[in-house]
Amino acid sequence: MDITKLMKQAQKMQKQVQDAQSQLANRTVEAVIAGGKVTVVATGAGDITSIKIAKDVVDPEDVEMLEDLVLTGVKQAIEKGRDLAASEMKKVTGGIGLPGMGF
């Protein structure tokens, strides 16, 4: 095995992973809850960028329902972002798991 060749391949893969991570920060996923009552948008890097709430779902007498809808939307958006990131990283790494990256 040629260690120099292996090191170059590892460096190339590291660069591809860094590029993919940068691109993921600019890609978005969306979770739509309760038929569009709550919409949460997140990046592929896992950052929530917006939450939209329909006026008719805001009920001062039932704040818990709204909290549950928002929480569900945030969880789904983060999960979709993670799925997108895992899919993109798998393309870069060829399915090889990378320590500390969760892929």
N, CA and C of each residue as an Amber inpcrd file, in Angstrom:
protein
   309
   0.8460000  -1.1800000   0.0000000   0.0000000   0.0000000   0.0000000
   0.8930000   1.2470000   0.0000000   0.5920000   2.1700000  -0.8650000
   1.3550000   3.4130000  -0.9700000   0.7590000   4.4360000  -0.0130000
   1.4800000   4.7410000   1.0660000   0.9870000   5.6500000   2.1030000
   0.7970000   7.0670000   1.5660000   1.6240000   7.4890000   0.6400000
   1.4970000   8.8240000   0.0570000   0.1860000   8.9420000  -0.7100000
  -0.1090000   7.9170000  -1.4830000  -1.3570000   7.9090000  -2.2610000
  -2.5650000   7.9010000  -1.3080000  -2.4830000   7.1170000  -0.2590000
  -3.5570000   7.0360000   0.7180000  -3.7760000   8.3880000   1.4070000
  -2.7030000   9.0670000   1.7630000  -2.8020000  10.3800000   2.3990000
  -3.4370000  11.4050000   1.4550000  -3.0600000  11.3610000   0.1810000
  -3.6430000  12.2860000  -0.7970000  -5.1400000  12.0300000  -0.9500000
  -5.5300000  10.7520000  -0.9630000  -6.9470000  10.4210000  -1.0640000
  -7.7040000  10.9120000   0.1690000  -7.1070000  10.7580000   1.3300000
  -7.7420000  11.2140000   2.5710000  -7.8920000  12.7320000   2.5620000
  -6.8780000  13.4480000   2.0950000  -6.9540000  14.9000000   2.0220000
  -8.0310000  15.3520000   1.0330000  -8.1150000  14.6340000  -0.0840000
  -9.1300000  14.9550000  -1.0900000 -10.5250000  14.7430000  -0.4890000
 -10.7170000  13.6390000   0.2120000 -12.0140000  13.3580000   0.8100000
 -12.3410000  14.4040000   1.8760000 -11.3530000  14.8030000   2.6600000
 -11.5710000  15.8200000   3.6920000 -12.0310000  17.1260000   3.0480000
 -11.4180000  17.5050000   1.9560000 -11.8040000  18.7320000   1.2320000
 -13.2270000  18.5960000   0.7060000 -13.5720000  17.4300000   0.1700000
 -14.9270000  17.2110000  -0.3510000 -15.9580000  17.2840000   0.7800000
 -15.6250000  16.7440000   1.9400000 -16.5260000  16.7920000   3.0910000
 -16.7200000  18.2480000   3.5290000 -15.6460000  19.0160000   3.5830000
 -15.7470000  20.4240000   3.9670000 -16.5980000  21.2030000   2.9690000
 -16.4100000  20.9310000   1.6810000 -17.2050000  21.5960000   0.6450000
 -18.6810000  21.2290000   0.7920000 -18.9600000  19.9440000   1.0290000
 -20.3410000  19.4950000   1.1900000 -20.9790000  20.1460000   2.4150000
 -20.2280000  20.2710000   3.5010000 -20.7600000  20.9110000   4.7070000
 -21.0840000  22.3750000   4.4430000 -20.2500000  23.0560000   3.6910000
 -20.5140000  24.4590000   3.3400000 -21.7750000  24.5690000   2.4950000
 -21.9300000  23.6620000   1.5590000 -23.1190000  23.6680000   0.7070000
 -24.3770000  23.3600000   1.5070000 -24.2730000  22.4590000   2.4740000
 -25.4290000  22.1100000   3.3030000 -25.9370000  23.3070000   4.0970000
 -25.0410000  24.1720000   4.4800000 -25.4400000  25.3590000   5.2310000
 -26.3150000  26.2840000   4.3870000 -26.2370000  26.1490000   3.0560000
 -27.0210000  26.9890000   2.1550000 -28.2660000  26.2870000   1.6080000
 -28.4110000  25.0110000   1.8790000 -29.5960000  24.2680000   1.4200000
 -30.6190000  24.2180000   2.5380000 -31.8830000  24.2170000   2.1730000
 -32.9230000  24.2230000   3.1940000 -33.8760000  23.0390000   3.0370000
 -34.4860000  22.6980000   4.1500000 -35.5440000  21.7010000   4.2050000
 -36.7190000  22.3550000   4.9220000 -37.9080000  21.8000000   4.7040000
 -39.1050000  22.3980000   5.2770000 -39.9730000  21.3180000   5.9060000
 -40.4940000  21.6210000   7.0780000 -41.4540000  20.7430000   7.7410000
 -42.7660000  21.5060000   7.8460000 -43.8310000  20.8930000   7.3200000
 -45.1550000  21.5090000   7.3510000 -46.0190000  20.6700000   8.2760000
 -46.5720000  21.3070000   9.3050000 -47.3080000  20.6200000  10.3580000
 -48.7750000  21.0530000  10.3280000 -49.6360000  20.1110000  10.6660000
 -51.0710000  20.3750000  10.8230000 -51.6630000  21.0390000   9.5780000
 -51.3400000  20.4650000   8.4330000 -51.9060000  20.9870000   7.1930000
 -51.5020000  22.4050000   6.8660000 -50.3100000  22.7860000   7.2620000
 -49.8000000  24.1130000   6.9510000 -50.0040000  25.1380000   8.0490000
 -50.4940000  24.7050000   9.1960000 -50.6880000  25.6390000  10.3120000
 -49.3560000  26.1420000  10.8540000 -48.3330000  25.2840000  10.8160000
 -46.9880000  25.6560000  11.2520000 -46.0000000  25.1460000  10.1990000
 -45.1030000  26.0230000   9.7680000 -44.0720000  25.6530000   8.8040000
 -42.7210000  26.0590000   9.3810000 -41.7970000  25.1040000   9.4090000
 -40.4630000  25.3630000   9.9370000 -39.4500000  25.0890000   8.8270000
 -38.5390000  26.0140000   8.6240000 -37.4890000  25.8720000   7.6200000
 -36.1530000  25.7870000   8.3490000 -35.3360000  24.8160000   7.9350000
 -34.0080000  24.6280000   8.5150000 -32.9920000  24.4360000   7.4020000
 -31.7330000  24.6630000   7.7320000 -30.6600000  24.3870000   6.7710000
 -30.2230000  22.9410000   6.9090000 -29.4880000  22.4840000   5.9270000
 -28.9060000  21.1490000   6.0000000 -27.8730000  21.0330000   7.1000000
 -27.4420000  22.1780000   7.6350000 -26.4980000  22.1860000   8.7510000
 -27.2250000  22.1180000  10.0950000 -28.5620000  22.1310000  10.0480000
 -29.3440000  21.9860000  11.2710000 -29.7840000  23.2740000  11.9290000
 -29.5910000  24.4010000  11.2700000 -30.0160000  25.6810000  11.8300000
 -31.4430000  25.9930000  11.4020000 -32.2930000  26.3590000  12.3550000
 -33.6530000  26.7710000  12.0440000 -33.5810000  28.1980000  11.5130000
 -34.1520000  28.4290000  10.3220000 -34.0700000  29.7610000   9.7180000
 -35.3920000  30.5160000   9.7770000 -36.5080000  29.7850000   9.8740000
 -37.7810000  30.4890000  10.0170000 -38.8630000  29.5600000  10.5490000
 -39.8150000  30.1780000  11.2120000 -41.0130000  29.4860000  11.6910000
 -42.1940000  30.3730000  11.3260000 -43.1430000  29.8040000  10.5970000
 -44.3580000  30.5240000  10.2290000 -45.5310000  29.8470000  10.9180000
 -46.3990000  30.6530000  11.5160000 -47.5580000  30.1420000  12.2360000
 -48.8040000  30.8260000  11.6850000 -49.7930000  30.0310000  11.2640000
 -51.0520000  30.5870000  10.7690000 -51.7960000  31.2630000  11.9170000
 -52.4060000  32.3890000  11.6290000 -53.1030000  33.1550000  12.6680000
 -54.2130000  32.3410000  13.3330000 -54.8940000  31.5000000  12.5610000
 -56.0390000  30.7820000  13.1240000 -55.6530000  29.6770000  14.1030000
 -54.3700000  29.3690000  14.2130000 -53.9340000  28.3490000  15.1620000
 -53.5280000  28.9680000  16.5060000 -53.4460000  30.2950000  16.5340000
 -53.0750000  30.9930000  17.7650000 -54.3320000  31.1710000  18.6290000
 -54.3930000  30.4040000  19.7060000 -55.5240000  30.4430000  20.6290000
 -54.9710000  30.6610000  22.0360000 -55.2110000  31.8360000  22.6160000
 -54.6770000  32.1070000  23.9590000 -55.1570000  31.1130000  25.0070000
 -56.2440000  30.4350000  24.7300000 -56.7820000  29.4570000  25.6760000
 -56.1510000  28.0760000  25.5060000 -55.3750000  27.8990000  24.4330000
 -54.7680000  26.5880000  24.1740000 -53.3230000  26.7560000  23.6920000
 -52.5280000  27.4080000  24.4920000 -51.1240000  27.6620000  24.1530000
 -50.3510000  26.3490000  24.0030000 -50.7160000  25.3560000  24.8000000
 -50.0000000  24.0720000  24.7590000 -50.0610000  23.4340000  23.3730000
 -51.2210000  23.5450000  22.6920000 -51.3270000  22.9700000  21.3500000
 -50.3400000  23.6470000  20.3980000 -50.2660000  24.9650000  20.4680000
 -49.3430000  25.7000000  19.6120000 -47.9020000  25.3220000  19.9280000
 -47.5750000  25.2010000  21.1950000 -46.2290000  24.7870000  21.5930000
 -45.8980000  23.4120000  21.0240000 -46.8550000  22.4950000  21.0980000
 -46.6440000  21.1440000  20.5600000 -46.4380000  21.1700000  19.0480000
 -47.2370000  21.9830000  18.3500000 -47.0900000  22.0760000  16.8920000
 -45.7250000  22.6330000  16.5090000 -45.2960000  23.6810000  17.2100000
 -43.9950000  24.2840000  16.9150000 -42.8690000  23.2960000  17.2190000
 -42.9520000  22.6420000  18.3540000 -41.9200000  21.6680000  18.7180000
 -41.8540000  20.5360000  17.6970000 -43.0010000  20.0350000  17.2950000
 -43.0430000  18.9730000  16.2830000 -42.4210000  19.4470000  14.9750000
 -42.7560000  20.6640000  14.5730000 -42.1860000  21.2140000  13.3410000
 -40.6830000  21.3600000  13.4120000 -40.1850000  21.8500000  14.5240000
 -38.7380000  22.0190000  14.6970000 -38.0380000  20.6640000  14.6550000
 -38.5910000  19.6870000  15.3710000 -37.9870000  18.3530000  15.3720000
 -37.9520000  17.7600000  13.9630000 -39.0630000  17.8920000  13.2280000
 -39.1140000  17.3390000  11.8760000 -38.1490000  18.0560000  10.9380000
 -38.0440000  19.3730000  11.0630000 -37.1240000  20.1190000  10.2040000
 -35.6800000  19.7210000  10.4820000 -35.3320000  19.5780000  11.7530000
 -33.9720000  19.1590000  12.1010000 -33.7010000  17.7520000  11.5730000
 -34.6710000  16.8630000  11.7140000 -34.5000000  15.4910000  11.2080000
 -34.3070000  15.4890000   9.6970000 -35.0990000  16.2820000   8.9900000
 -34.9440000  16.3720000   7.5300000 -33.5740000  16.9330000   7.1680000
 -33.1080000  17.9200000   7.9200000 -31.7750000  18.4750000   7.6790000
 -30.6870000  17.4450000   7.8930000 -30.8300000  16.6490000   8.9520000
 -29.8580000  15.5820000   9.2250000 -29.8800000  14.5210000   8.1280000
 -31.0770000  14.1800000   7.6700000 -31.1890000  13.1910000   6.5890000
 -30.5200000  13.7060000   5.3190000 -30.7360000  14.9890000   5.0050000
 -30.0990000  15.5970000   3.8410000 -28.5810000  15.5670000   3.9960000
 -28.0950000  15.9420000   5.1780000 -26.6490000  15.9560000   5.4220000
 -26.0660000  14.5470000   5.2960000 -26.7390000  13.5660000   5.8720000
 -26.2410000  12.1860000   5.8020000 -26.1910000  11.7080000   4.3600000
 -27.2100000  12.0370000   3.5940000 -27.2570000  11.6370000   2.1880000
 -26.1160000  12.2680000   1.3910000 -25.8920000  13.5550000   1.6240000
 -24.8160000  14.2390000   0.9050000 -23.4410000  13.7320000   1.3280000
 -23.2560000  13.4800000   2.6110000 -21.9670000  12.9790000   3.0850000
 -21.7080000  11.5670000   2.5640000 -22.7590000  10.7830000   2.4490000
 -22.6020000   9.4280000   1.9230000 -22.1130000   9.4750000   0.4760000
 -22.5960000  10.4600000  -0.2850000 -22.1400000  10.6220000  -1.6720000
 -20.6430000  10.9270000  -1.7020000 -20.1990000  11.7670000  -0.7740000
 -18.7980000  12.1920000  -0.7410000 -17.8920000  11.0730000  -0.2460000
 -18.3380000  10.3720000   0.7970000 -17.4660000   9.3810000   1.4300000
 -17.6400000   7.9770000   0.8730000 -18.6090000   7.8110000  -0.0020000
 -18.8550000   6.4810000  -0.5510000 -19.4050000   5.5210000   0.4920000
 -20.0440000   6.0700000   1.5150000 -20.6480000   5.2380000   2.5540000
 -19.7260000   4.8980000   3.7020000 -18.4890000   5.3940000   3.6480000
 -17.5480000   5.1500000   4.7410000 -17.9020000   6.0840000   5.8830000
 -18.1580000   5.5410000   7.0480000 -18.4770000   6.3690000   8.2150000
 -17.2490000   7.1350000   8.6640000 -17.4510000   8.4120000   9.0120000
 -16.3400000   9.2130000   9.4840000 -16.4930000   9.4780000  10.9680000
 -15.4790000   9.1790000  11.7590000 -15.5640000   9.3770000  13.2120000
 -15.9100000  10.8130000  13.5710000 -16.8210000  10.9580000  14.5280000
 -17.1690000  12.2700000  15.0370000 -18.0740000  13.0840000  14.1510000
 -18.4970000  12.5410000  13.0110000 -19.3240000  13.3100000  12.0980000
 -20.7600000  12.7920000  12.0680000 -21.0100000  11.6440000  12.6350000
 -22.3610000  11.1310000  12.6780000 -22.9010000  10.6060000  11.3600000
 -22.0170000  10.3960000  10.3830000 -22.4720000   9.9080000   9.0710000
 -22.1080000   8.4660000   8.8830000
